[in-house]
Amino acid sequence: MDARVLDGKVALVTGGSRGIGRAVAERLGRDGATVAVAYARDETAADEVVARIRAGGGRAFPLRAELGRHGDAAALWAAFDAAAERHAAAAGVDVLVNNAAIGRSPDLASLTEDDFDHVFAVNVRAPFFIVKEGLSRLRDGGRIINVSSGVTRIAMPEIIAYSATKGALDTFTLTLAKQLGPRGITVNSVAPGITDTDTNAGWLRGNPEAEAAAASLATLGRVGQPEDIAGVVAFLASDDARWVTGRVIDATGGAGL
């Protein structure tokens, strides 16, 4: 894609301070969007992302938004409205990336009801109500991109509840695409495989055996990088993807083929 293809657009990326969300925020910023970098607790990391986007000539602002509680979506949008008045050229949002998620959950034997409620609150309820509360702000012709996971087609019993949340998110994507099609708004999921992020750092980084095992799962023969996923999101955010909606885009490097 040509540089600055998102000039004049406003993007909101949840979980934008690290990992895949950070790479997505920085990529959309390089492509010309004004990026709201939403984060839960790590203000320093969010500020670093904003600084990197601005250093590259882009526009961005941090947005504190802790998800997983009732009222979290309304609070996020209230904070967005207040910040956008200062940082964005126009009200509203063009690209919404629902990336924030709890990355792990116990297996079935160890899972508690509290574990189940928490992972669904962050991974499913939050994006559902972020979209619901944001529809009046989302401009016609906009983009909603939900970050799903390859575990919706590759069984991993050790993270069964997490996998179920991503299946729910994909169904949400499909149904929402049908509802918002008349407004020209596309809705798609991106499904990464094993990716070198802070969430996986504890077992992956500095462990050659684990890295080799993870790489062997992908047909392309390596562990995914956050920038790999950001490139797919950037495509879906662009006008080049205007005729793609209701789809799950596999970004696992061909895992499980």
N, C-alpha and C positions, 0 to 999 in steps of 0.2 A: 504493500500500500504506500501511497505517497505520504510524506511527512505532513503533519498538521491537518490530517483529514477530519479531525474533530474540532477544528477551530469554531468558537462560538457556542460549543456545547458545554453542558454542566453534567458531571458524573459524580455519583455517590458510591463509594466502595466500603462495605462493612468489613471489619477485620482487616483494615488497610494498613496497619502499622507493621506487619511482619509476614513472612512467608509468601504464599501465593498472592494474598491481598496486597502486600507491599509491591510486588512485581507488577500486578495489575494497575495499581494506582500510578506507579511511575511510568508505565507504558502509556496509559491514557493521557497522562500529563504531557509526555513527549509528542503524542499525536494531536495535541492542541486543546484538550478539554480542560476546563477548570474543575479540579478534583477535590471533593470533600473526602478527607481521609478519616473514616470513622474508626474509633478504637474503644476498647473497654477500660483498660487501666494504665497501659504503658504510654504515658504522655511523651516521654523522651523519645521513644521509638517513632511515634506519630510525627513529632516535630522534625525528626531526621528525614522522614519521607517527604514531608512538606518542603523542607529545605533543599533536598535533592531535586525535586520537581522545579522549584523556583530557580535553582542554580542553572538548570537547563533551559531557562527562558519560559517555563510554564507558570501556571497559576494553580494554587492549591491552598487549602486551609484544613486544620485539624478539627475533628468533631467528636467529642466524648459521648459515647453511647454504650452503656453496659446492657447487654441483652440477656434474656432469660427470665425476666420478671414481667408481671402484668403491668401494662402501661409503658413498656419500653419503647414500642414503636412510636407512640405519640410523643414521648420525650425526645426521641431521635429527631423527628421532623420539626419539633419546636426549636431544637438547637440548630438544625439546618436552616430554618427560615431566618433565624436571627443572624447567623453567620453569613448566609448568602447575600443579605442586604449589603454587607461590607465588602465581600470578596468576589461576587459573581456579577456579570454585566446585566443579567436578566433573572427574574424570578423563575422558579421551577427547575425541573431536572430532565435531562434527556437520556441518561444512561444510569440504570440502577444495577449494581452488582451485589448480589446477596452472597457474600463469601464467608462471613463469620460463622464459625462452627466449633463445637467441641470435637476434637479429633479422635478421641479414643473412648471406648466404653467397655465394661467387663463382659465376660462371656455369660451365657445363659445361667450357669450354675451360680455365679457370683453376683449377678445383677440384682440390685435392690430396686424397690419401687421409686425411691428417691433418685437413684441413678437414671432410671428410665425417664422420669418426669423431667429431670434436668437436661438430658441430651435432646429430648423432643422440644423442650421449651426454647433452647438456643437454636437448634438446627431446623426446626419446622415451624413452631408457632411464631418465632420472631420474624422470619422472612415473610410468612403469610400476612401478618399484620403490618409489617413495613410496607408491603405492596398495598394492602387495603387502605392504610392511612395516607399513602403517597399518590394514589391515583389522581387526586385533584391537582397534584403538582407535576405529574409526569406529562410531558408534552406529547401531542399526537406525533406519530412517526418515531417515537422513542424506542428504547431497548431495555428489556429486563433480562439479566443474565444470572442464572443461579449456578453456583459452584456445587456440583454433585460429587460423585465418586465412582470409580470403576467397580467398587464392591457391590453395586446394584446388579452386576452380571457375573461377578466372580465371588463365589461363596467364601466368606471368612467368618466362621462361627465365633472366633475369639472377640469379634467386635459386632456382635449380632444387633444390638440396639442402634449403634451408629449406622450400620448398613440399612436398617429399617427406616431411619430418618431420611437417608438419601433417596430411597425408593419413594417415600412420600413426597419429597421435593420434586422428583421427576414427574410424578403424577400432577402435582401442582403446576409445573411448567406446561404440561400438555393441555390441561384444562384452561389455564389462564391465557394461553395463546389463542384458543378458540374465542374466549370472551373479549379479548382486546384487539383481535384482528381488524374489526371495523374502524378502529382508530389508527390503524397503520403501525401499531406497536408490536414488535416482535418479542417473543419470549422463548428463550432456549436455556438448556443446561449444558455445562461443560463438566465432563467426568474425568478427573485426573487419576493416574495410578500412583504408585509409590513415588513421592517427590521429596527432594532434599530440602526440608524445611525444619524450623526449630521443633515442631511437633514430633518429627521422626529422629531428631538429632541424637537422642539418648541411646538408641539402639543401632543407628546407621552410621553416623560420622565417626571416623577413627576406628572402624571395625571392618577390615577388608573382607572378612568372610561374609558378614551381613550385607555389605555393599554388593559383593559378587552374586550373592543369592538373590537380592532384589533386582539387580540388573538382568539376571537370567530370566526373570519373569516377563520382561519386555522383549518383543520381537526385534526391536531396534537396538537391544543389547546394552542399555545403560539405565541408570536411575534418572528419573525426570528432574528437571530444574524448574523453579518457579517461573522463569522467563518463558519456558515452553508453554505453560498454561496461559500466561499473560498474552502471548501472541494469538492464541485462539480466541480469547476474550476480546482482544482488540479487533479482530476480524468481525466478530459478531456485533460489536459496537458500531462498526463502520457502515457506510451506505452500501458497500459491496455485499453485505449480508441481508439486504432488504427483503429478499425472497426466501429467507430461511426462518421458519418459526415452528415452535412445538417440538423441537428435536433435542435429543441428547447427543452432544458431540463428544465422541470418545477421544480422550487425550491421555491415554495410558501408554503410548508407545507400542501399541499392539500386544498388550499383556493378555495372556490367556487364549491367543489365537491357535 
